Amino acid sequence: MVPDSLWELFERVVPPAPGRPQGGGRRRRGDREVLAAITFVATSGCTWNQLPPGFGLSGVTAFRRFTEWSEARVWAKLHRLVLDELGARGELDWSRCAIDSVSVRALKGGSLTGPNPTDRGKKGSKIHLIVDSQGLPLSIGISAADLHDSQALVPLVRGIPPIRSCRGPRRRRPGKLHGDKGYDYHHLRRWLVSRGIRHRLARKGIGSSRHLGRHRWVVERTVSWLSGCRRLHRRYERKPEHFLAFTAIAATLICHRRLAK
């Protein structure tokens, strides 16, 4: 569940374990064991209580460590570290990036949920993402399902971290951004131009989705890759930080698969 290359990167971002209390107590489970258990929960979609005994720890222990690491923003740091490694090897293509979103049902409610207009008004959340021309996620975010896609463009672009390059300084701006008609607004086009980003946003009633699909299909493929983490098929977490953490884990696994090649 945790390859050596991923574990070496994880060791650079995980906070140090607290010291053992003087009164004794149980031995703290190793971070690699817990990381494997969390990865299993993310990819299999099982609940914490359904964690197989073969991992050698309880679901409560795995959930506590997951919460601890989520509060320390370990998952976002790990995703950025994997992107740095990809950028240093020249594996990221900044020439064309694409933006899109996908809605999931929120079974237990919580913050950042809202009526989903595509699911008969049932409560749900959205996953927003920007990917490079190969479909590698550069920036991710979540919102309520009733938030219009256009409102997520600026935060997502700003959320792209400065990533290492095989030559030159770090980079965080794509050369061109592709999007569907949900992002067809003049103020967004002006903002992208002010950032030095060329836009290719479909126009309502004018732009053809067929031509745009030649470059935007990669983000649709990435959405299907995200569904490989079955924990994202539905939102079970009441806290948005936990749902965002699972989204970051899925994005990290996608990027690490390219890194491992």
Residue pairs with C-beta under 8 A, 6 or more apart in sequence:
1 35
1 36
1 39
1 40
2 10
2 32
2 35
2 36
2 39
3 256
3 260
5 256
5 259
5 260
6 256
7 32
7 35
9 78
9 81
9 82
9 85
10 31
10 35
10 74
10 78
11 31
12 81
13 74
13 77
13 78
13 81
14 31
14 69
14 74
15 68
15 69
15 72
15 74
17 28
17 31
18 28
20 27
20 28
29 56
29 57
29 61
29 65
31 65
33 55
33 56
33 57
34 57
34 61
34 62
34 65
34 66
36 55
37 51
37 55
37 57
37 62
38 62
38 65
38 66
38 249
39 249
39 253
40 46
40 51
40 52
40 55
41 47
41 48
41 51
41 62
41 66
41 231
42 229
42 231
42 246
42 249
42 250
42 253
43 228
43 229
43 230
43 231
43 253
44 230
44 231
45 229
45 230
45 231
45 233
47 59
47 236
48 59
48 60
48 62
48 63
49 59
50 59
51 57
51 58
51 59
51 62
55 62
66 242
66 245
67 242
69 75
69 245
70 241
70 242
70 245
71 241
75 245
75 248
75 249
75 252
76 248
78 248
78 252
79 137
79 140
79 248
79 251
79 252
79 255
80 161
80 163
82 252
82 255
82 256
82 259
83 92
83 136
83 138
83 161
83 163
83 255
84 163
84 164
85 164
85 259
86 92
86 136
86 163
86 255
86 258
86 259
87 163
87 164
87 165
87 166
87 170
87 171
88 164
88 165
88 166
89 166
89 259
90 165
90 166
91 134
91 136
91 258
91 259
92 132
92 134
92 136
92 138
92 163
93 132
93 133
93 134
94 132
94 171
94 173
94 174
94 175
95 133
95 174
95 175
95 176
96 132
96 133
96 174
96 175
96 176
96 178
96 215
97 130
97 131
97 132
97 133
97 138
97 174
97 175
97 176
97 177
97 178
98 130
98 131
98 133
98 177
98 178
98 179
98 215
98 216
98 218
98 219
99 128
99 129
99 130
99 153
99 156
99 177
99 178
99 179
99 183
99 219
100 128
100 129
100 149
100 179
100 180
100 216
100 219
100 220
100 223
101 126
101 127
101 128
101 129
101 149
101 152
102 126
102 127
102 223
102 226
103 116
103 118
103 119
103 124
103 125
103 126
103 127
103 145
104 124
104 125
104 126
104 127
104 232
104 233
104 234
104 235
105 116
105 119
105 122
105 123
105 124
105 234
105 235
106 113
106 123
106 124
106 125
106 145
106 234
106 235
107 234
107 235
107 236
108 235
108 236
108 237
108 238
109 123
109 238
110 235
110 237
110 238
110 239
110 240
111 238
111 239
111 240
112 125
112 142
112 143
112 144
112 240
112 243
113 123
113 124
113 125
113 144
113 145
113 235
114 123
114 124
114 125
114 144
114 145
114 146
114 147
115 121
115 122
115 123
115 124
115 145
115 146
116 122
116 123
116 124
116 145
116 146
117 145
117 146
118 145
119 145
123 145
124 144
124 145
124 235
125 142
125 143
125 144
125 145
125 235
125 240
125 243
126 142
126 143
126 144
126 145
126 147
126 149
126 152
127 140
127 141
127 142
127 226
127 232
127 247
128 140
128 141
128 142
128 143
128 149
128 152
128 156
129 137
129 139
129 140
129 141
129 156
129 219
129 222
129 223
129 226
129 251
130 137
130 138
130 139
130 140
130 156
130 157
130 160
130 174
130 177
130 219
131 137
131 138
131 218
131 219
131 222
132 138
132 174
133 215
133 218
134 218
134 258
135 218
135 219
135 221
135 222
135 225
135 254
136 222
136 254
136 255
136 258
137 222
137 251
137 254
137 255
138 160
138 163
138 174
139 156
139 157
139 159
139 160
139 161
140 156
140 159
140 244
140 247
140 248
140 251
141 152
141 155
141 156
141 159
141 244
142 240
142 243
142 244
142 247
143 151
143 152
148 182
149 180
149 182
149 183
150 182
150 183
150 184
150 185
150 188
153 179
153 183
153 188
154 188
154 191
157 173
157 177
157 192
157 195
157 197
160 172
160 173
160 174
161 172
162 170
162 171
162 172
163 170
163 171
163 172
164 170
165 171
173 195
173 196
173 197
174 197
175 197
175 198
176 197
176 198
176 199
176 200
177 192
177 197
177 198
177 199
177 200
177 201
178 200
178 201
178 212
178 215
178 216
178 219
179 199
179 200
179 201
179 202
179 216
180 201
180 202
180 209
180 212
180 216
181 201
181 202
181 203
181 204
181 207
181 209
183 201
184 201
184 202
184 203
184 204
184 207
188 199
188 201
189 199
189 201
192 198
192 199
193 199
200 212
200 215
201 207
202 208
202 209
202 212
222 254
225 250
225 254
226 232
226 247
226 250
226 251
226 254
227 233
228 250
228 253
229 246
229 249
229 250
229 253
231 246
231 250
232 246
232 247
232 250
235 243
237 243
237 246
